[in-house]
Amino acid sequence: MRVTLKPTSGTATANLERAKHEIDRVLGFRGSVDGTKAVGEKIVVNFNMNPKWDLPKEQKVDSLKEWIPAKVRSSFKVVSVSAEEELK
């Protein structure tokens, strides 16, 4: 999966590490960050869902689409949460 963020201050490149830690914090047991990259003014964070999370995949995706925007701190604005992984 991937989440696209826009930093509220600074550049995307300067905030890559902060974005990685923020999504890692928000995911908790639900998944782990696979990688980050700056795309223009936005940051794309790829992550994997925890296979031991005991829910069907569709419910995991729906849950994360609600959970991530609600829990990300004000340092970032969540642009989108998608089940597809960003092309590398």
Beta strands, then each sheet from edge to edge (+ up, - down):
strand 1: 2-7
strand 2: 31-39
strand 3: 42-49
strand 4: 76-82
sheet 1: 2+ 3- 1+ 4-
end
